[in-house]
Amino acid sequence: MSSLSAWMISLTLGLCAVIITAGANQPFLNLLSTGLVSVAFASLGIRENRALVAEGARKSEIAGSTARYIGLVWTWGALALLVIYALVYENSWKEWWQFFLSFATAAVGSIIFANMLGRDAEAGKEDESVMGLGRLLVKVQLIGMMVGVISLVIDGKFPRDTAHQDWAACNIFFFGGLAIAAICANALASSRS
């Protein structure tokens, strides 16, 4: 199965699981499905990264794969927030759109960066300035995700009671953050070997 096919199937199934469990107001099932979806995304990204490293692929191809899977997590988070809070819960949580726009921007940026790296790999070149920027972005996201995940726990927002309108969003933030952190940590570790 191609990377794009795996990406689309996992995105579709991941969205369905999270949206249906949120719509049914099932916090435990939503927590479980959000966690499983995030583990699946991280596993797919890490597996592809390691396969590319083992094949001796160009650094730009490996970095492009990392950016693509980070983009998958951001896309999933953005679309899940959009559907859950704009359609299912009909704006019950007023701040949803700010997070949606931030996630969507990160998703688009990741996908553009992945495509740029993919073109470099196809052309047989590696732009060290672009690769350096990619490493910096991975480090920033790793640190940001770890700070975000820890702050959710410290602030009592994970796990979140359904009395709070952002309960489903907090599940997405927590597990999405862990997925991005895992993909980033793996990318940094594999780039050193």
N, C-alpha and C positions, 0 to 999 in steps of 0.2 A: 504494500500500500504506500502511495506517495506521501510525502510530508504534508502537502496541501490537503489531501483527502483525510488524513488523520486529524489535521487541524480543524477542518470543517465538521467532521463527524463529532469530534470531542467537544467543539464549541456548541453545536446544536444540542447534543445530549446533556451537556453541562447546564445550558440555559434552561432546558425543559425541567430538569431535576430541581433546580433552585427556584424557578418561578412557580412550579406546581406546588412545591412544599410550602412556599411563602404564601401563595394564594389560598391554600387549605388551612393556613394559620397553624401549622405544625412545626413549632420551633425546634424540637429534637430532630425530626426528619430533615428539616432545613439545615440544621447544624451538621448533621451526618452527610447529607448530599453535598453541601458546600465543601466540607472537608475532603470527601472522596473525589469530587471534581478537581479540586486543587492538587491532590496527590497525583491524579491522572495527568494533569497538565505538566506538573513538575517532572514526573516520570518520563513522559514523552520527550520533553525538552532535554533532560539529562541523558536519556538513552540515545537520542540522535546526536548529541554533542559527543558522547563517548565513541559512537560508531564512526563519526567523521574523523575524530582524532586517531582512532585505530587504523583507518584507511589512509592516513597521511594527507588528508584534505588540506587545501590552502587555509591559512589563518582567516582570510576574509570570508570563506565559506562557513567555517566554524562559527565565527562571530555573527554572521548573518543568521545562522540557525538559532543562536542564542537570542538575538534581537527579535526574531520571529516568534519564538515561544514566550518571551516576555510580553510581546504584543498580543499574543493569544490571551494571556491572563488579564491584561488591561481591557481588551475587547470584551471578554466575558463579563468582567466586573461592570463595565459601562452599560452594556446591553441589559444585564440583569437589573441594575439600578433603574434604568429607563422603564423597563416593562413593569417591574414590581411597584415602583412609586408613582409612575405617571398613569399606568393603566389599571393595575390590580388594586392598589390602595388609594388611587386617585388623589395624589398630592397630600396625603395625610402627614408626611414628613416634609416640611417646607424646604429643607436644605438639600434635598436629594439632587437637584439639578446642578448644584455647584460641584458635587462629587462626580456626577455623570460627565460634565464638561471636562473636568480634570482628567478623569480616566480615559475619556475619548481622545483627548489631546495626547496623552501618553501613548495610547494605542496607535494612533496615526503616526506619531513620531517614531515609534519602534518599528512599525511596518515600513515606513519610508527608509529608515536607516538599514533595515534588513534587505530591502530591495537594492539599495545603493551598494551594499556589501556584496550582494549576489551578482550584480553587474560587474563589479571589480573581479570577483572570482571567475566569472565566465570569460572575462577579457585576459585572465592570467596575470593580474596585477594585484599588488597589496599596497595601499596608500598608508604609510606609517602614521601620518597625522590623523587619518580617519580611525585607524586601529587604536591609537592612543586615546582619542575621544571616546571610542567604544568602551575601552577599559575603564575610563573615568566614569562614564555613565553607569556601567555595571557596579562599580564600587559605591557610587552615590545611591543607587537604588537599593543595594544590599544594606547599607547603613540606614537609609530611610525606612525600609521595610522592617528592619529589626526594631528601630525606635518606635515605629507605629504599632507594631504587634505588642511590644512591651507596654506601651502607653495604654492600649486598649484594656489590657489586664489590670494594670495599676489603677486606672480610672473606673474600673468596675463596668466597663462596656462590653466585656466578653467573659463569659456568655452573658447575653442581654435578655432581660425579661420582656415578654411581649406587651407589657404595659407601656413600654417605650416604643414609639413608632419606628425608630431606626434599628430595631432588633435584627431584621434580615440583613440590612446593610452592614451591621457590625460583624456578622458572620462572613460576609463577602470580604470586608476589609481584613479581618484576621487571617482567614485561610488563603485569600489571594495574596496577602503580604508574605505569608510563609512560602507559597509557591514561587513567587518572584525571588525571594531570598534564596531558596534552594537552587533555582536555575542560575542565579548570579554567583553563588558560592561555588557551584560546580564549574562554571565557566572560568572563574578565577583560578581554581585549583588545577583544572586541566590545561590552562594556558602556561602554567609554570613548569609542567612536566615535559 
